[in-house]
Amino acid sequence: MKFIKFASILLFLVIACNSLKAQVKHSLKNSKSHLALSIANGKLVYTQNCASCHQVDGHGVQNMNPPLIQTSYVLGDKTKLIKIVLNGFNEDVEINGNSYSNTMASHDFLKDQEIADVLTYIRHSFGNKASAISVAMVKSVRANNKK
């Protein structure tokens, strides 16, 4: 009798573990496909709104529009990056010994999803390897945005 109880519990644990493994695997697959979709959509937003200044390859324009490659602006504080998109940017900035001084207009007309997608695209492109930006984060920053 004890053996049957033990075997039943063991069988239950094996089934539960396999089910959990399948759920984790499915969740990882969904998060990877969500990331891929966000990057693909972000590339479209980038092409329409950013590439004319920052260039298709993210190198920017010397002394005018900064590069988006391996910079603290892109790889660093997500809130600061979101605020740059929402508020624009009107400061001289030095990146890798070069000065950039062109004004970036506000892109607050973009939807939260578009901002999350384009920033995720930038943070995953041009040799950058940084975490994604969520729609919830953009919504929060927009709601609390103070210039």
Backbone as JSON, one array per atom type, in Angstrom:
{
  "sequence": "MKFIKFASILLFLVIACNSLKAQVKHSLKNSKSHLALSIANGKLVYTQNCASCHQVDGHGVQNMNPPLIQTSYVLGDKTKLIKIVLNGFNEDVEINGNSYSNTMASHDFLKDQEIADVLTYIRHSFGNKASAISVAMVKSVRANNKK",
  "N": [[0.81, -1.19, 0.0], [1.91, 1.27, 0.87], [3.88, 1.48, -1.03], [2.37, 1.86, -3.39], [1.19, 4.36, -2.86], [3.54, 5.89, -2.73], [4.54, 5.5, -5.34], [2.47, 6.66, -6.79], [2.63, 9.33, -5.97], [5.2, 9.92, -6.88], [4.83, 9.56, -9.65], [2.97, 11.61, -10.1], [4.61, 13.85, -9.53], [6.55, 13.63, -11.56], [4.95, 14.0, -13.85], [3.99, 16.59, -13.31], [6.41, 18.05, -13.31], [7.26, 17.69, -15.98], [5.16, 18.99, -17.28], [5.54, 21.58, -16.32], [8.08, 22.12, -17.42], [7.38, 22.15, -20.14], [5.68, 24.37, -20.16], [7.46, 26.44, -19.46], [9.24, 26.28, -21.63], [7.48, 26.96, -23.71], [6.8, 29.54, -22.91], [9.3, 30.82, -23.11], [9.69, 30.57, -25.87], [7.55, 32.14, -26.77], [8.32, 34.64, -25.71], [10.65, 35.11, -27.15], [9.65, 35.21, -29.76], [7.98, 37.39, -29.47], [9.87, 39.39, -28.96], [11.27, 39.35, -31.4], [9.24, 40.21, -33.13], [8.78, 42.78, -32.11], [11.26, 43.98, -32.67], [11.26, 43.83, -35.47], [9.02, 45.45, -36.08], [9.96, 47.78, -34.93], [12.09, 48.39, -36.59], [10.76, 49.28, -38.86], [9.55, 51.64, -37.87], [11.87, 53.02, -37.24], [13.05, 53.34, -39.8], [11.18, 55.04, -40.98], [11.2, 57.3, -39.29], [13.69, 57.88, -38.08], [16.02, 57.18, -39.49], [16.75, 59.07, -41.41], [18.23, 61.0, -40.09], [19.92, 59.64, -38.25], [20.95, 57.75, -39.86], [20.77, 54.79, -41.9], [22.46, 52.77, -41.07], [22.95, 53.44, -38.45], [25.12, 55.05, -37.82], [24.98, 57.83, -37.68], [25.54, 61.38, -38.34], [28.48, 63.02, -38.84], [29.44, 65.37, -36.43], [26.88, 66.38, -36.3], [24.4, 64.65, -36.06], [24.2, 62.26, -33.62], [25.81, 59.0, -33.37], [24.24, 55.78, -32.98], [25.43, 53.63, -31.99], [26.77, 51.56, -29.65], [26.65, 53.51, -27.53], [26.34, 55.33, -24.45], [23.91, 56.58, -24.23], [22.14, 55.02, -25.72], [22.54, 52.41, -24.69], [22.32, 52.73, -21.99], [20.47, 54.2, -19.34], [17.12, 53.49, -19.49], [14.83, 55.07, -19.06], [15.76, 57.67, -19.48], [16.4, 57.5, -22.21], [13.87, 57.04, -23.34], [12.68, 59.47, -22.66], [14.17, 61.18, -24.27], [13.16, 60.56, -26.8], [10.47, 61.31, -26.41], [10.64, 64.04, -25.65], [12.47, 65.23, -27.32], [15.78, 66.48, -28.1], [18.15, 68.8, -27.19], [20.91, 69.49, -26.8], [24.43, 69.97, -26.76], [26.49, 67.22, -27.34], [29.05, 64.95, -26.44], [30.5, 62.22, -27.94], [32.58, 59.55, -27.97], [34.8, 61.25, -28.36], [33.94, 62.99, -30.32], [31.95, 65.83, -31.15], [28.48, 66.51, -31.11], [25.79, 68.41, -32.3], [23.24, 68.91, -33.36], [19.76, 69.62, -33.17], [17.33, 67.4, -31.95], [14.07, 66.74, -32.8], [11.03, 66.45, -30.91], [9.4, 63.33, -30.65], [6.9, 62.7, -29.74], [4.51, 62.15, -30.86], [4.49, 59.58, -31.67], [3.09, 56.38, -30.97], [2.87, 54.59, -27.86], [3.55, 51.87, -28.18], [4.98, 52.0, -30.59], [7.2, 53.54, -29.84], [8.34, 51.87, -27.89], [8.96, 49.69, -29.54], [10.74, 50.82, -31.49], [12.86, 51.69, -29.9], [13.63, 49.29, -28.76], [14.44, 48.0, -31.07], [16.68, 49.63, -31.77], [18.3, 49.2, -29.53], [18.97, 46.6, -29.96], [20.26, 46.45, -32.34], [22.8, 47.36, -34.8], [25.09, 46.36, -33.66], [24.57, 46.62, -30.99], [23.69, 45.28, -27.82], [21.35, 45.15, -25.79], [18.79, 45.17, -23.27], [15.24, 44.82, -23.94], [12.73, 47.39, -24.38], [9.76, 47.97, -22.73], [6.25, 48.37, -23.48], [4.76, 49.11, -21.29], [6.68, 50.45, -19.75], [7.21, 52.68, -21.37], [4.66, 53.9, -21.33], [4.48, 54.54, -18.61], [6.65, 56.35, -18.31], [5.83, 58.34, -20.09], [3.47, 59.18, -18.82], [4.5, 60.26, -16.47], [6.14, 62.2, -17.41], [8.19, 64.95, -17.32], [9.5, 67.81, -18.53]],
  "CA": [[0.0, 0.0, 0.0], [2.8, 2.42, 0.92], [4.55, 1.54, -2.33], [1.42, 2.42, -4.36], [1.12, 5.79, -2.56], [4.82, 6.47, -3.14], [4.59, 5.47, -6.8], [1.49, 7.64, -7.26], [3.21, 10.67, -5.73], [6.32, 10.05, -7.8], [4.26, 9.74, -10.98], [2.42, 12.96, -10.12], [5.72, 14.8, -9.6], [7.15, 13.53, -12.89], [4.01, 14.65, -14.78], [3.99, 18.02, -13.01], [7.69, 18.61, -13.78], [7.22, 17.74, -17.45], [4.22, 20.04, -17.66], [6.21, 22.85, -16.04], [9.12, 22.3, -18.44], [6.7, 22.52, -21.38], [5.2, 25.75, -20.0], [8.63, 27.32, -19.52], [9.7, 26.26, -23.01], [6.49, 27.72, -24.49], [6.94, 30.94, -22.5], [10.54, 31.33, -23.72], [9.45, 30.69, -27.3], [6.68, 33.31, -26.95], [9.06, 35.88, -25.46], [11.57, 35.3, -28.27], [8.88, 35.64, -30.93], [7.53, 38.76, -29.17], [11.03, 40.25, -29.16], [11.53, 39.42, -32.85], [8.19, 41.05, -33.71], [9.05, 44.15, -31.67], [12.43, 44.45, -33.43], [10.83, 44.02, -36.87], [8.18, 46.65, -36.12], [10.82, 48.92, -34.6], [12.87, 48.73, -37.79], [9.88, 50.09, -39.72], [9.45, 52.97, -37.25], [13.2, 53.63, -37.39], [13.21, 53.71, -41.21], [10.29, 56.16, -41.27], [11.35, 58.47, -38.42], [15.01, 58.08, -37.48], [17.14, 56.89, -40.39], [17.2, 60.24, -42.17], [19.23, 61.71, -39.3], [20.9, 58.72, -37.64], [21.39, 56.91, -40.97], [20.28, 53.41, -41.92], [23.4, 51.92, -40.33], [23.08, 53.93, -37.08], [26.37, 55.79, -37.61], [24.75, 59.26, -37.52], [26.22, 62.3, -39.25], [29.59, 63.65, -38.12], [29.25, 66.67, -35.8], [25.47, 66.81, -36.31], [23.5, 63.67, -35.45], [25.07, 61.25, -32.99], [25.64, 57.59, -33.7], [23.44, 54.98, -32.04], [26.23, 52.42, -31.84], [27.55, 51.41, -28.43], [26.71, 54.74, -26.75], [25.65, 55.25, -23.15], [22.54, 57.03, -24.44], [21.36, 53.89, -26.22], [22.69, 51.23, -23.86], [22.17, 53.07, -20.58], [19.2, 54.43, -18.66], [15.98, 53.38, -20.39], [13.94, 56.22, -18.86], [16.39, 58.81, -20.15], [16.27, 57.26, -23.64], [12.46, 57.26, -23.67], [12.45, 60.91, -22.57], [14.75, 61.82, -25.46], [12.19, 60.4, -27.88], [9.27, 62.08, -26.09], [10.89, 65.48, -25.5], [13.5, 65.71, -28.21], [17.09, 66.64, -27.46], [18.74, 70.05, -27.67], [22.16, 69.71, -26.06], [25.65, 69.47, -27.39], [26.88, 65.98, -26.69], [30.3, 64.39, -26.93], [30.51, 60.76, -27.99], [33.85, 59.03, -28.52], [35.67, 62.35, -28.75], [33.32, 63.84, -31.34], [30.86, 66.65, -30.65], [27.26, 66.51, -31.93], [25.04, 69.57, -31.83], [21.97, 69.1, -34.04], [18.58, 69.43, -32.34], [16.41, 66.33, -32.31], [12.69, 67.11, -32.51], [10.22, 65.52, -30.13], [8.64, 62.33, -31.4], [5.83, 62.3, -28.84], [3.37, 61.74, -31.67], [4.54, 58.12, -31.81], [2.35, 55.62, -29.97], [3.73, 53.92, -26.88], [4.05, 50.63, -28.78], [5.98, 52.37, -31.6], [8.4, 53.97, -29.13], [8.94, 50.66, -27.32], [9.51, 48.89, -30.64], [11.91, 51.44, -32.13], [13.98, 51.68, -28.96], [14.08, 47.9, -28.67], [15.2, 47.77, -32.31], [17.97, 50.32, -31.67], [19.1, 48.56, -28.48], [19.33, 45.26, -30.43], [20.81, 46.56, -33.69], [24.04, 48.12, -34.95], [26.06, 45.79, -32.73], [24.13, 46.82, -29.61], [23.09, 44.13, -27.15], [20.76, 45.64, -24.55], [17.44, 44.64, -23.04], [14.11, 45.46, -24.62], [11.95, 48.4, -23.67], [8.37, 47.54, -22.77], [5.2, 49.37, -23.67], [4.4, 49.58, -19.95], [7.68, 51.42, -19.33], [6.97, 53.91, -22.14], [3.43, 54.5, -20.79], [4.82, 55.11, -17.31], [7.51, 57.53, -18.51], [5.0, 59.37, -20.71], [2.54, 59.68, -17.79], [5.26, 61.02, -15.48], [7.12, 63.0, -18.14], [8.34, 66.37, -17.02], [10.67, 68.3, -19.27]],
  "C": [[0.86, 1.26, 0.0], [3.51, 2.6, -0.42], [3.64, 2.18, -3.39], [1.28, 3.93, -4.14], [2.39, 6.5, -3.04], [4.91, 6.56, -4.66], [3.64, 6.5, -7.39], [2.04, 9.06, -7.11], [4.36, 10.92, -6.69], [5.84, 10.3, -9.22], [3.68, 11.15, -11.13], [3.52, 14.0, -10.28], [6.38, 14.8, -10.98], [6.26, 14.24, -13.92], [4.01, 16.15, -14.57], [5.27, 18.69, -13.51], [7.72, 18.72, -15.3], [6.29, 18.82, -17.95], [4.85, 21.42, -17.45], [7.3, 23.14, -17.05], [8.5, 22.76, -19.75], [6.22, 23.96, -21.31], [6.35, 26.75, -20.1], [9.15, 27.42, -20.95], [8.78, 27.1, -23.9], [6.62, 29.21, -24.18], [8.19, 31.56, -23.12], [10.36, 31.53, -25.22], [8.59, 31.92, -27.59], [7.45, 34.6, -26.73], [10.05, 36.16, -26.58], [10.83, 35.78, -29.51], [8.34, 37.06, -30.72], [8.67, 39.75, -29.4], [11.31, 40.43, -30.65], [10.5, 40.31, -33.54], [8.42, 42.51, -33.35], [10.22, 44.75, -32.45], [12.04, 44.72, -34.88], [9.96, 45.27, -37.0], [9.0, 47.91, -35.83], [11.67, 49.35, -35.78], [12.04, 49.58, -38.74], [9.75, 51.51, -39.18], [10.76, 53.72, -37.42], [13.38, 54.15, -38.82], [12.39, 54.96, -41.53], [10.63, 57.43, -40.5], [12.76, 58.8, -37.97], [16.17, 58.01, -38.47], [17.63, 58.11, -41.15], [18.25, 61.05, -41.4], [20.33, 60.78, -38.77], [21.44, 57.7, -38.63], [20.9, 55.46, -40.8], [21.17, 52.51, -41.07], [23.64, 52.38, -38.89], [24.33, 54.73, -36.8], [26.17, 57.29, -37.41], [25.47, 60.06, -38.58], [27.24, 63.08, -38.44], [29.24, 65.08, -37.7], [27.81, 67.19, -35.84], [24.6, 65.83, -35.51], [24.31, 62.5, -34.91], [24.8, 59.83, -33.46], [24.81, 56.9, -32.61], [24.15, 53.67, -31.71], [27.05, 52.49, -30.56], [27.71, 52.71, -27.65], [25.95, 54.56, -25.45], [24.2, 55.71, -23.28], [21.65, 55.87, -24.86], [21.38, 52.72, -25.24], [22.4, 51.47, -22.39], [20.74, 53.16, -20.09], [18.02, 54.45, -19.64], [15.05, 54.59, -20.28], [14.48, 57.44, -19.58], [16.23, 58.69, -21.67], [14.83, 57.51, -24.1], [12.16, 58.75, -23.65], [13.05, 61.66, -23.76], [13.78, 61.71, -26.63], [10.97, 61.28, -27.63], [9.49, 63.58, -26.13], [11.8, 66.07, -26.56], [14.79, 65.92, -27.43], [17.76, 67.87, -28.06], [19.98, 70.4, -26.84], [23.32, 69.28, -26.93], [26.08, 68.23, -26.61], [28.18, 65.49, -27.29], [30.23, 62.87, -26.83], [31.8, 60.34, -28.68], [34.75, 60.14, -29.07], [35.13, 63.26, -29.83], [32.12, 64.58, -30.74], [29.7, 66.65, -31.65], [26.34, 67.59, -31.4], [23.69, 69.8, -32.51], [20.81, 68.82, -33.09], [17.75, 68.26, -32.86], [15.01, 66.76, -31.88], [12.03, 66.04, -31.64], [9.5, 64.57, -31.07], [7.5, 61.8, -30.53], [4.54, 61.92, -29.56], [3.34, 60.23, -31.89], [3.75, 57.47, -30.67], [3.34, 54.93, -29.04], [4.35, 52.65, -27.45], [5.15, 50.94, -29.8], [7.3, 52.78, -30.93], [9.11, 52.75, -28.52], [9.62, 49.84, -28.41], [10.77, 49.52, -31.22], [13.1, 51.46, -31.18], [14.51, 50.27, -28.73], [14.9, 47.55, -29.9], [16.6, 48.38, -32.2], [18.88, 49.63, -30.65], [19.52, 47.15, -28.85], [19.99, 45.29, -31.81], [22.14, 47.31, -33.65], [25.13, 47.62, -34.01], [25.69, 45.97, -31.27], [23.49, 45.54, -29.08], [22.57, 44.6, -25.8], [19.32, 45.12, -24.45], [16.38, 45.47, -23.75], [13.49, 46.54, -23.74], [10.48, 48.03, -23.85], [7.42, 48.71, -22.99], [4.81, 49.96, -22.31], [5.39, 50.63, -19.46], [7.47, 52.75, -20.06], [5.73, 54.63, -21.6], [3.72, 55.2, -19.46], [5.64, 56.39, -17.46], [6.68, 58.67, -19.12], [4.08, 60.01, -19.66], [3.26, 60.58, -16.78], [6.22, 62.02, -16.11], [7.04, 64.47, -17.75], [9.61, 66.82, -17.69], [11.69, 68.93, -18.37]]
}
